[in-house]
Amino acid sequence: MQRVTACLLLLLLTIPVGLAVRYAPLHLPWFWSKYLGSAFWAVALYWFVAMLLPRLRPVALACIAGIAATLVELSRLVPEPHVDAFRLTLAGKLLLGRYFSIKNIVVYLLAIALTAAADSAWCFGASNRQAN
């Protein structure tokens, strides 16, 4: 239960930070606001998967989140009227995005890998401290 709560809290922290990076007037260069927003989307996806599957190790969570992120990005290449209509809404734009970009896949996978590494260090660090 602690793991689920921790993942939920991290998810709830990640979402507003990602939205702020993308939409708040932080005066970040376009590159940073675009790709940091994408990175935070992937981090949020990781914590969502980790919350749903708390017993999996970070490597497995990263694989699932990476596949999901890649599939969401690739789905932009397949026209589907109902999904495309949803993509025009704010929720659709935030959850699914509008335009395909191979760069986004790279950013997603990098962000997920870094998050899994931090999760692994946090989880195993905590278990090692308890064992001592």
Backbone as CSV, one residue per row, in Angstrom:
resi,resn,N_x,N_y,N_z,CA_x,CA_y,CA_z,C_x,C_y,C_z
1,MET,0.814,-1.198,0.000,0.000,0.000,0.000,0.859,1.265,0.000
2,GLN,2.012,1.202,0.681,2.905,2.356,0.679,3.380,2.681,-0.729
3,ARG,3.659,1.654,-1.499,4.144,1.844,-2.873,3.076,2.527,-3.713
4,VAL,1.841,2.077,-3.612,0.745,2.675,-4.376,0.582,4.144,-3.992
5,THR,0.626,4.429,-2.705,0.481,5.808,-2.234,1.632,6.680,-2.728
6,ALA,2.838,6.155,-2.654,4.001,6.916,-3.119,3.895,7.205,-4.616
7,CYS,3.497,6.204,-5.396,3.357,6.402,-6.845,2.253,7.399,-7.162
8,LEU,1.144,7.325,-6.431,0.056,8.276,-6.626,0.517,9.692,-6.313
9,LEU,1.233,9.867,-5.225,1.737,11.198,-4.877,2.712,11.723,-5.924
10,LEU,3.591,10.858,-6.393,4.541,11.279,-7.426,3.816,11.623,-8.731
11,LEU,2.795,10.857,-9.059,1.976,11.166,-10.235,1.297,12.519,-10.072
12,LEU,0.713,12.751,-8.901,0.005,14.006,-8.651,0.944,15.209,-8.581
13,LEU,2.207,14.980,-8.288,3.207,16.050,-8.341,3.694,16.287,-9.770
14,THR,3.826,15.214,-10.517,4.360,15.306,-11.881,3.408,16.042,-12.815
15,ILE,2.130,15.788,-12.699,1.153,16.364,-13.635,1.180,17.893,-13.612
16,PRO,1.045,18.555,-12.454,1.059,20.023,-12.504,2.396,20.615,-12.933
17,VAL,3.487,19.929,-12.596,4.802,20.424,-13.041,4.884,20.356,-14.565
18,GLY,4.444,19.236,-15.130,4.449,19.100,-16.589,3.549,20.119,-17.267
19,LEU,2.373,20.349,-16.708,1.463,21.356,-17.270,2.067,22.755,-17.158
20,ALA,2.704,23.034,-16.034,3.331,24.345,-15.863,4.455,24.562,-16.869
21,VAL,5.267,23.527,-17.045,6.367,23.638,-18.005,5.828,23.915,-19.408
22,ARG,4.733,23.264,-19.758,4.188,23.393,-21.110,3.363,24.669,-21.291
23,TYR,2.577,25.060,-20.278,1.588,26.117,-20.499,1.761,27.391,-19.671
24,ALA,2.444,27.332,-18.545,2.611,28.540,-17.737,3.618,29.467,-18.414
25,PRO,3.469,30.758,-18.203,4.419,31.704,-18.819,5.761,31.707,-18.086
26,LEU,6.490,30.620,-18.223,7.791,30.490,-17.572,8.915,31.086,-18.422
27,HIS,8.589,31.456,-19.630,9.543,32.057,-20.567,10.728,31.135,-20.846
28,LEU,10.436,29.851,-20.855,11.458,28.885,-21.237,11.625,28.914,-22.753
29,PRO,12.812,28.618,-23.243,12.962,28.480,-24.693,12.023,27.388,-25.204
30,TRP,11.579,27.520,-26.452,10.616,26.583,-27.028,11.057,25.139,-26.853
31,PHE,12.314,24.861,-27.115,12.842,23.492,-27.012,12.553,22.907,-25.629
32,TRP,12.827,23.677,-24.576,12.645,23.182,-23.218,11.179,23.012,-22.872
33,SER,10.349,23.966,-23.245,8.928,23.829,-22.916,8.301,22.675,-23.687
34,LYS,8.708,22.476,-24.921,8.162,21.387,-25.736,8.616,20.026,-25.212
35,TYR,9.903,19.848,-25.078,10.410,18.526,-24.737,10.371,18.227,-23.240
36,LEU,10.459,19.229,-22.378,10.267,18.960,-20.953,8.818,18.571,-20.690
37,GLY,7.891,19.214,-21.393,6.488,18.828,-21.269,6.280,17.382,-21.683
38,SER,6.911,16.980,-22.770,6.821,15.591,-23.229,7.480,14.643,-22.233
39,ALA,8.597,15.057,-21.670,9.285,14.226,-20.682,8.409,14.035,-19.443
40,PHE,7.789,15.103,-18.973,6.925,14.973,-17.799,5.692,14.125,-18.095
41,TRP,5.200,14.156,-19.335,4.083,13.276,-19.721,4.520,11.816,-19.554
42,ALA,5.726,11.509,-20.009,6.235,10.135,-19.910,6.492,9.745,-18.456
43,VAL,6.991,10.669,-17.664,7.207,10.397,-16.239,5.865,10.109,-15.562
44,ALA,4.852,10.907,-15.888,3.515,10.673,-15.329,2.990,9.309,-15.744
45,LEU,3.236,8.927,-16.980,2.811,7.607,-17.452,3.509,6.509,-16.645
46,TYR,4.780,6.667,-16.403,5.522,5.684,-15.604,4.898,5.541,-14.216
47,TRP,4.654,6.666,-13.535,4.086,6.597,-12.180,2.671,6.035,-12.189
48,PHE,1.924,6.288,-13.260,0.584,5.717,-13.389,0.674,4.189,-13.491
49,VAL,1.562,3.712,-14.343,1.754,2.262,-14.499,2.255,1.668,-13.181
50,ALA,3.185,2.350,-12.529,3.729,1.857,-11.263,2.647,1.807,-10.185
51,MET,1.721,2.756,-10.222,0.621,2.757,-9.264,-0.316,1.570,-9.516
52,LEU,-0.556,1.259,-10.784,-1.437,0.141,-11.130,-0.795,-1.222,-10.878
53,LEU,0.515,-1.287,-11.069,1.257,-2.556,-10.950,2.402,-2.394,-9.946
54,PRO,2.085,-2.160,-8.686,3.119,-1.782,-7.711,4.143,-2.873,-7.393
55,ARG,3.846,-4.115,-7.709,4.774,-5.200,-7.374,5.847,-5.426,-8.438
56,LEU,5.668,-4.807,-9.593,6.671,-4.986,-10.650,7.914,-4.164,-10.359
57,ARG,9.018,-4.685,-10.813,10.297,-3.968,-10.667,10.337,-2.791,-11.666
58,PRO,11.150,-1.798,-11.360,11.232,-0.623,-12.235,11.559,-0.941,-13.701
59,VAL,12.390,-1.946,-13.949,12.720,-2.287,-15.340,11.464,-2.744,-16.090
60,ALA,10.651,-3.574,-15.448,9.414,-4.039,-16.081,8.441,-2.880,-16.267
61,LEU,8.346,-2.014,-15.271,7.470,-0.841,-15.382,7.930,0.056,-16.528
62,ALA,9.240,0.220,-16.658,9.780,1.054,-17.735,9.454,0.454,-19.099
63,CYS,9.533,-0.859,-19.209,9.192,-1.507,-20.481,7.730,-1.280,-20.829
64,ILE,6.847,-1.468,-19.863,5.417,-1.270,-20.111,5.127,0.187,-20.457
65,ALA,5.672,1.114,-19.672,5.441,2.538,-19.942,6.048,2.952,-21.283
66,GLY,7.218,2.428,-21.595,7.861,2.751,-22.877,7.062,2.247,-24.062
67,ILE,6.537,1.039,-23.949,5.701,0.493,-25.030,4.423,1.311,-25.163
68,ALA,3.798,1.635,-24.034,2.565,2.429,-24.080,2.817,3.801,-24.693
69,ALA,3.890,4.463,-24.287,4.202,5.788,-24.826,4.474,5.720,-26.325
70,THR,5.211,4.707,-26.742,5.507,4.542,-28.164,4.237,4.268,-28.963
71,LEU,3.361,3.427,-28.426,2.098,3.140,-29.119,1.208,4.378,-29.220
72,VAL,1.177,5.187,-28.163,0.392,6.431,-28.226,0.951,7.334,-29.325
73,GLU,2.262,7.430,-29.390,2.880,8.268,-30.431,2.601,7.701,-31.819
74,LEU,2.755,6.402,-31.981,2.513,5.778,-33.291,1.043,5.849,-33.694
75,SER,0.146,5.907,-32.728,-1.287,5.987,-33.033,-1.631,7.260,-33.796
76,ARG,-0.780,8.242,-33.701,-1.017,9.499,-34.429,-0.888,9.317,-35.935
77,LEU,-0.251,8.231,-36.337,-0.064,7.966,-37.765,-1.270,7.268,-38.396
78,VAL,-2.177,6.771,-37.562,-3.336,6.033,-38.056,-4.578,6.899,-37.888
79,PRO,-5.164,7.359,-38.997,-6.341,8.212,-38.872,-7.551,7.423,-38.377
80,GLU,-8.159,7.923,-37.338,-9.382,7.353,-36.771,-10.256,8.544,-36.385
81,PRO,-11.366,8.765,-37.074,-12.157,9.992,-36.872,-12.524,10.300,-35.429
82,HIS,-12.941,9.302,-34.652,-13.341,9.567,-33.272,-12.143,9.963,-32.407
83,VAL,-11.052,9.275,-32.610,-9.842,9.591,-31.847,-9.292,10.942,-32.285
84,ASP,-9.302,11.200,-33.595,-8.812,12.485,-34.104,-9.661,13.641,-33.581
85,ALA,-10.968,13.433,-33.468,-11.850,14.470,-32.910,-11.507,14.716,-31.443
86,PHE,-11.225,13.636,-30.701,-10.838,13.777,-29.296,-9.511,14.522,-29.174
87,ARG,-8.584,14.257,-30.101,-7.277,14.928,-30.069,-7.402,16.449,-30.201
88,LEU,-8.503,16.930,-30.761,-8.704,18.370,-30.920,-9.143,19.046,-29.617
89,THR,-9.564,18.253,-28.623,-9.941,18.818,-27.334,-8.689,19.009,-26.480
90,LEU,-8.820,19.787,-25.417,-7.680,19.981,-24.519,-7.258,18.658,-23.881
91,ALA,-8.224,17.884,-23.422,-7.903,16.580,-22.825,-7.210,15.677,-23.840
92,GLY,-7.697,15.669,-25.068,-7.078,14.849,-26.109,-5.670,15.303,-26.422
93,LYS,-5.491,16.598,-26.458,-4.151,17.136,-26.727,-3.183,16.756,-25.614
94,LEU,-3.641,16.848,-24.362,-2.777,16.527,-23.228,-2.490,15.033,-23.116
95,LEU,-3.495,14.210,-23.354,-3.331,12.770,-23.167,-2.723,12.062,-24.378
96,LEU,-3.133,12.457,-25.578,-2.725,11.738,-26.788,-1.840,12.540,-27.727
97,GLY,-1.856,13.852,-27.598,-1.092,14.692,-28.510,-1.750,14.790,-29.868
98,ARG,-1.181,15.607,-30.707,-1.788,15.833,-32.021,-0.929,15.366,-33.182
99,TYR,0.370,15.558,-33.088,1.247,15.311,-34.231,2.307,14.281,-33.881
100,PHE,2.608,13.415,-34.845,3.640,12.406,-34.662,5.016,13.042,-34.697
101,SER,5.892,12.570,-33.812,7.279,13.015,-33.817,8.157,11.900,-33.271
102,ILE,9.107,11.479,-34.058,10.057,10.462,-33.597,10.865,11.015,-32.428
103,LYS,11.069,12.326,-32.406,11.806,12.944,-31.299,11.064,12.749,-29.984
104,ASN,9.742,12.787,-30.038,8.971,12.563,-28.814,9.214,11.162,-28.269
105,ILE,9.292,10.176,-29.141,9.543,8.804,-28.681,10.890,8.738,-27.958
106,VAL,11.890,9.391,-28.511,13.211,9.409,-27.877,13.128,10.069,-26.499
107,VAL,12.436,11.204,-26.425,12.277,11.912,-25.151,11.517,11.038,-24.148
108,TYR,10.434,10.405,-24.597,9.654,9.534,-23.716,10.522,8.425,-23.133
109,LEU,11.251,7.743,-24.006,12.050,6.602,-23.550,13.166,7.037,-22.606
110,LEU,13.775,8.168,-22.894,14.822,8.688,-22.009,14.237,9.071,-20.650
111,ALA,13.118,9.772,-20.647,12.488,10.182,-19.388,12.051,8.970,-18.574
112,ILE,11.490,7.980,-19.240,11.048,6.768,-18.545,12.254,6.014,-17.980
113,ALA,13.327,5.931,-18.732,14.529,5.248,-18.247,15.107,5.957,-17.021
114,LEU,15.154,7.274,-17.060,15.676,8.036,-15.913,14.761,7.891,-14.696
115,THR,13.475,7.877,-14.927,12.518,7.708,-13.829,12.635,6.316,-13.229
116,ALA,12.777,5.308,-14.071,12.942,3.936,-13.574,14.242,3.805,-12.783
117,ALA,15.285,4.464,-13.238,16.559,4.418,-12.509,16.401,5.071,-11.132
118,ALA,15.718,6.200,-11.080,15.477,6.860,-9.797,14.577,6.000,-8.913
119,ASP,13.560,5.403,-9.500,12.656,4.523,-8.758,13.430,3.331,-8.206
120,SER,14.285,2.757,-9.008,15.080,1.610,-8.577,15.996,1.993,-7.420
121,ALA,16.655,3.129,-7.545,17.555,3.582,-6.479,16.767,3.863,-5.205
122,TRP,15.595,4.430,-5.342,14.765,4.748,-4.186,14.249,3.466,-3.530
123,CYS,13.712,2.560,-4.331,13.156,1.306,-3.790,14.235,0.457,-3.145
124,PHE,15.320,0.223,-3.856,16.356,-0.652,-3.332,17.137,0.021,-2.208
125,GLY,17.275,1.329,-2.284,17.904,2.059,-1.186,17.098,1.923,0.085
126,ALA,15.768,2.031,-0.038,14.887,1.898,1.132,14.944,0.486,1.685
127,SER,14.937,-0.528,0.826,14.965,-1.902,1.316,16.319,-2.236,1.933
128,ASN,17.399,-1.664,1.412,18.714,-1.899,1.997,18.834,-1.240,3.361
129,ARG,18.260,-0.057,3.526,18.301,0.630,4.817,17.503,-0.159,5.867
130,GLN,16.371,-0.731,5.454,15.550,-1.507,6.391,16.248,-2.802,6.788
131,ALA,17.011,-3.372,5.876,17.695,-4.644,6.155,18.831,-4.455,7.162
132,ASN,19.410,-3.258,7.174,20.558,-3.009,8.074,20.139,-2.685,9.464
